[in-house]
Amino acid sequence: MADDQPHLTLTEQAGVSVVAFNDRKILEELSIREIQEELSALVASRDAANLLLNFEKVEHLSSAALGMLIQLNDQVSKQGGRLKLSDIRPQIFQVFKITRLNRLFEIHDSAAEALQAF
């Protein structure tokens, strides 16, 4: 890692891996690659990973980060798991709508709501 602070915080709740992003901005290529490696390793370590990504702290997201999310969704699906997103700020949600990724991802207003949907 480039800095001392991890990009992600992982907790387990009711059989779901809940991943909270610690970065306010997910823009830099190196950070995105590190996040992708951490998430891929997490999914690979589980048989059928149920994964919730919590974007509560994220204020800015690059298009490269969206690409990483698409790849992660494919990886989770291939392993028979499910991926859900929560707590996406309105300005970031607009990007999901414009790119029609809101149709690809199951997005919930809160982590609690997303956990209930598993």
C-alpha positions as CSV (number, residue, x, y, z in Angstrom):
1,M,0.0,0.0,0.0
2,A,1.1,3.5,-0.8
3,D,0.1,4.9,2.6
4,D,-0.5,3.7,6.2
5,Q,-4.3,3.9,5.9
6,P,-6.1,0.9,4.4
7,H,-8.5,1.7,1.6
8,L,-11.1,-0.7,2.9
9,T,-12.6,-1.8,6.2
10,L,-14.1,-5.3,6.3
11,T,-16.7,-6.6,8.7
12,E,-18.9,-9.7,8.6
13,Q,-22.6,-9.4,9.2
14,A,-25.1,-12.2,8.9
15,G,-23.0,-14.1,6.4
16,V,-22.3,-11.0,4.3
17,S,-18.9,-9.4,3.8
18,V,-19.5,-5.7,4.4
19,V,-16.8,-3.5,2.8
20,A,-16.6,0.2,3.7
21,F,-14.4,2.5,1.6
22,N,-12.2,4.6,3.8
23,D,-11.2,7.0,1.0
24,R,-13.2,10.1,0.3
25,K,-11.9,10.1,-3.3
26,I,-11.4,7.0,-5.4
27,L,-9.7,8.6,-8.3
28,E,-6.0,7.5,-8.5
29,E,-5.1,4.5,-10.6
30,L,-2.8,3.1,-8.0
31,S,-5.5,3.3,-5.3
32,I,-8.1,1.7,-7.6
33,R,-5.7,-1.1,-8.4
34,E,-5.0,-1.8,-4.7
35,I,-8.7,-1.7,-3.9
36,Q,-9.4,-4.1,-6.8
37,E,-6.7,-6.5,-5.6
38,E,-8.1,-6.5,-2.0
39,L,-11.7,-7.1,-3.2
40,S,-10.7,-9.8,-5.7
41,A,-8.7,-11.6,-3.0
42,L,-11.7,-11.3,-0.7
43,V,-14.1,-12.8,-3.3
44,A,-11.6,-15.5,-4.2
45,S,-11.3,-16.6,-0.6
46,R,-15.0,-17.4,-0.3
47,D,-17.1,-20.0,-2.1
48,A,-20.1,-17.8,-2.9
49,A,-19.3,-14.4,-1.6
50,N,-22.2,-12.1,-0.6
51,L,-20.6,-8.7,-0.7
52,L,-21.9,-5.3,0.3
53,L,-19.9,-2.3,-0.7
54,N,-20.7,0.8,1.5
55,F,-19.9,4.1,-0.2
56,E,-20.9,6.3,2.8
57,K,-17.5,8.1,2.9
58,V,-17.0,8.3,-0.8
59,E,-17.4,11.8,-2.3
60,H,-15.7,11.3,-5.7
61,L,-15.4,8.2,-7.9
62,S,-13.6,8.0,-11.2
63,S,-14.6,6.1,-14.4
64,A,-11.8,3.7,-13.7
65,A,-13.3,2.9,-10.4
66,L,-16.6,2.1,-12.1
67,G,-14.8,-0.3,-14.4
68,M,-13.3,-2.0,-11.4
69,L,-16.8,-2.4,-9.9
70,I,-18.1,-4.0,-13.1
71,Q,-15.2,-6.5,-13.0
72,L,-15.9,-7.2,-9.4
73,N,-19.5,-7.8,-10.1
74,D,-18.6,-10.3,-12.8
75,Q,-16.2,-12.1,-10.5
76,V,-18.8,-12.3,-7.7
77,S,-21.5,-13.6,-10.1
78,K,-19.2,-16.3,-11.5
79,Q,-18.7,-17.6,-8.0
80,G,-22.5,-17.7,-7.3
81,G,-22.4,-14.8,-5.0
82,R,-24.2,-11.5,-4.9
83,L,-23.0,-7.9,-4.9
84,K,-24.9,-5.0,-3.5
85,L,-24.0,-1.3,-3.1
86,S,-25.2,1.1,-0.5
87,D,-25.0,4.7,0.8
88,I,-24.1,6.2,-2.6
89,R,-24.2,10.0,-2.5
90,P,-26.6,11.7,-5.0
91,Q,-23.9,13.2,-7.2
92,I,-22.2,9.8,-7.6
93,F,-25.6,8.1,-8.1
94,Q,-26.1,10.4,-11.1
95,V,-23.0,8.9,-12.7
96,F,-24.5,5.4,-12.2
97,K,-27.7,6.6,-13.8
98,I,-26.0,8.3,-16.7
99,T,-23.9,5.2,-17.4
100,R,-26.9,3.0,-16.8
101,L,-24.9,1.1,-14.1
102,N,-27.9,1.6,-11.8
103,R,-29.5,-1.2,-13.8
104,L,-26.4,-3.5,-13.5
105,F,-25.9,-3.0,-9.7
106,E,-28.4,-3.5,-6.9
107,I,-28.2,-0.2,-5.1
108,H,-29.7,0.5,-1.7
109,D,-30.1,3.7,0.3
110,S,-28.5,2.2,3.4
111,A,-26.3,-0.7,4.5
112,A,-29.1,-2.0,6.8
113,E,-31.5,-2.1,3.9
114,A,-29.0,-3.8,1.7
115,L,-28.3,-6.4,4.3
116,Q,-32.0,-7.2,4.6
117,A,-32.1,-7.8,0.9
118,F,-29.6,-10.6,0.9
